[in-house]
Amino acid sequence: MSISKYNSHPPSLFSKIARAVFVGFLFISTSGLKAENKPVKSKSTFPVIRVQKSDWGNASIRDIKKVLNSTAKEWVKYFPERKWSPILVSYSKGGPIVLFKRTVRGETHVQLNVRGLYWSQMAYQFAHELGHIAFNYDRDSDPNEWLEEAACEAVSIFVLQQMAKAWKTDPPYPNWKSYSKALKNYADDRLKKFKLKKGQTFKSWFKENENQLRKSAVQRNLNGIVAKEILPLIQKNPESWVVFSNFNRDRPKPTQTLKEKFQMLKKHSPKKHKKFIDNLAKLFSITL
């Protein structure tokens, strides 16, 4: 009889159970990893939104997804021919932002900087990034990129206003109807922050600030003032949101003027939207 055989014992019931649990856990873990990295379905007329488990505070993944889907619902309908890539939404202190790099599953990655039950702020941030996605954001340097930022600010306010109307009768949950007022108030508060000096016209303000905008596209207060000016025109012609999907159609020259940007938009847009672009240009004292 060998020493090893003499010192061996038949496995106990506990060890058998422990081994089975370990193997099962290993299988689930690797299966979950494969599922996490599995490519998602191709583009669709409504974006498939996946919410990543993150530090969302006391907000549940389920409720967050309800808010994000409601936000998307009030936006994607203005792009009936667009095929949307799936979207991953995660929390990040560095957000809100839509990343250029896709996830391993091929999703567009949006990061938001909202924790807790601040649904208005979450919808506001997500709508802004949906704007960039719809406008086909890219890495190209563009002296008129500030106009895209302003348009996305207008998207945020516009979508909140539409959500406020929709939630009065058709909220994600029946007991969320009263929250429609909070959505409207958030949009109103944003608009109030964007003010011109007393007696100043938008055209005179823009003449003073255009060079500053061309130097740095993301200046929230300046972007907001432009957004506030273009929003009434958009509200009268919401179907014309689609013209901004051509914003990054051509690679701009470093010296591209705002008039040249509008001319490019007009060239690539359907005939029914050309008058809208003419009226948009007039806000900036430009005749096309």
N, C-alpha and C positions, 0 to 999 in steps of 0.2 A: 504494500500500500504506500503510495507516494505521499509526501508531506502535504503537497498542494491539495491532493484529494482528501486527505484526512482532515484538513482545516476548512474545507468547503462546506457550505450549508445550502440547502434548497432555498430558493428565493421566497421571502415572506409575501403574504397577500398585500401588505402595504407597499413593498417595493414594486410589485407587479402593477399596482394602481398608479404609483408615481411614474413608472416608466411609460405607461399608456397615456397619462396626462401630458408628459413631456413631448412625446411623439405627436400627439394631437395638437399641442400648442405650436410645435415647430411647423406642422403642416399648415395650420391656419395662418401663421405669421408669413410664411413664404407665399401662400396663396394670396394673402392680402397685398403683399409687395408686388406680385405679378399683376393683380387687379389695378393697383395704384398706377403702374407704369403702362397699362394696356391702352393702346391708342383709342380715342373716343370716336364716335361716329362722325361722318363727314358733315359739311356745312348744311344748314337748314334755314327755313324762313323765320324761325324764332331761335335765338341762341340758347343752347343747353347750358345752364348755369350750375356750376358745382362750387359749394362753399367749403373751404378748407377748415379743418379743426384748428383753431387759433385762439389767442387770448381775446375773445369777444366780450369779456365781462359776463354779465348775467343774461346776455342775449343768446337764445338757442339757435342752433344751425337751421332748424325748421322755420323759425320766425324770420330769420335773416333772409333765407331763400324766398320766402313769401314777399318780403319787401323788394328784393332785387328783381324778382319776376314781374311784380307790379310796375316797377320802374321801367323795365324793358318793354313791357306791354304798351306803355304810353309813348314809346319812342320808335320802336321798330316798324310800326304800322305806316310810318312816313317813308319807308324804304321797301315797298312791296316786291321789288325785283331782286333785292339783295339776299345773298346766301351768307348767313352768319356763322362764323366759326364758334365752337364751344368756348365758354369762358370760365376760368378758375378765378374765384375771388378769395383773397386772403387778407388777414389783418397785418398791418405794418405801421410802425411809428413814422416811417419815411413816406407814407402815402399821403394823399391819394395820388396814384399814378398808374398808367397802363404801360407795361414793360414791352420792349421790342422783342425780347427773347421769348419764344413759346415754351410751354411746359413739355415734359417728356411725353405727355399724351397728346401734344399738338394743340393745346388750348391757348387762347389769348389770356394773359395773366394780368388781372387787375388787383391792385393793392389799395385797401381803404384804411383810413386812420380814424375809426369810430369804434368805441367800445360801449356796450350797454344798449339800452332801449331807445336810442336817439334815432328813430326811424327817419325823420325829416332830413337830418344831417347825412345819414347813410344814403338815402335816395338822391340827395343833392350831389354827393361825391360820385356816386356810381353813374348818374346821368351824365356828368361832365366827361367821365372816361368813355362812356358809350358814344358820346359825341365824337371824341377822337377816333374811336374805332370806325364809326360810320363815315368819317371824313378821310379815312385811309391814311392815318398818321404815318410818317416815315422819318428817317434820320437826316434827310437832306436839309442843308442850311437854307433858310428862307427868310428874307428881310421882312416879309409880310406875315410871318407866322403868328404875330400878335393877333391878326384877324381870326385865325383859327381858335386861338385861346379865348378871344372875346365871344366867338360863336358858341364855344363849348360852355362858357358861363351862361349864355342865353339859353342853351339847351337845359342846363340845370334848373333854371327858374321856370322855363316853359313846362318842363316835365312835372315839376312839383305842382304847378297850377293845374295841369291836367289830372294828376293823381288826386288832388284835393276834390275835384269835381267827381271823379270816378268813385272815390271812397265814400261819398255821401250815400250812394245806393248800392255799390258793389265792392266793399272792402275785402281784403284777404280773409278776414274773419268777421262775422256779424258784429261782434262787440268792438270792432275797430272803427265803426262808422264815425264816432265822435272825433276821431283823430284827424279827420279830413280838415278840420279847422286849424290844427297845428301845422299841417302841410302848407296851407295857404299863408298862414302867419309867417312861416319860415321864409317863403318866397318873398313876401311883402317886406320883411325885415332886410333881406339881402338888397332889394331894390332901393330901400331908403338909405343904405350906406353909400351908394354911388351918386354923389352930388357934384354939380358944377357950382362955381362961384356965383353969387347973386348977380343977376344981370348978364351972365356969360352965356353965349350960345354954344351949341355943340360944335358947330363948324369952326368957330374961333378957338375953342378949346383944342380941337384936333390939330389945327394948324400949329399950335404951340407945342403939342405933345407927340406928333408923329415921329420925329427923329428919335425921341426917347423910346418909343415903342419898337421902332426898327432895330434899336441896339439891344433890347432885352424884351423878348416876347411875353414872358410871364411876369406881369406886374398887376396883381389882383385888382387893385383899386382902379387902375387905368383900363384894364380889360373890362371891368364891371361897368364903367361909364360908357364904353363902346357897346357892350351888351345891352344896356338899358336903352340905348338909342335905336338899335336894330330890332329889339324885341317886338315893338308894336307892328312893324312891317311883317315880321314872321307870323305874328298872331293872326294877321289878316290873310296870310298866304301860307299856312303850315305845310301844305303839300310841296312848297318850294324848298323845304329843308334839304331835299335831295340834291340840290345844286352844289352844296358844300362837299358832297362825296367826290367832286372833281377838284377839290382844293389842292391836292398834291398830285394831280394828274401829270403835269409836266415839271421837269426839274428847273427851278427858277435860277436866273442869273443873280449874282450878289447885288446887282444894281437894279433889280426889277422894281418898277414903281407900282403903287397901288392900282393905278389905272391899268397897267399891263396885267395885273393879277385879275382884275374884274373882266378884262377882255378875254383872258384865258378861260375863266369860268363860263363866260357867255358862249365862247366857241364850242365848248364841250357839252353844253346844256341843251335840252330839248327846246323847241320853239316856244312852247307854252310857258316856259320859265324865264325867257329872256327879258320880258318887261320887269319882272321882279328884280333881276340883276341890275337893270337900268336904274330902278328906284333905289336899290341898295347903294349903288355908286353915287347917286345924287346926295345921299346923306353926308357924303364926304366931299361935296362940291366937285364931283367928277361927272362929266358927260361922256357917254360911250357912243 
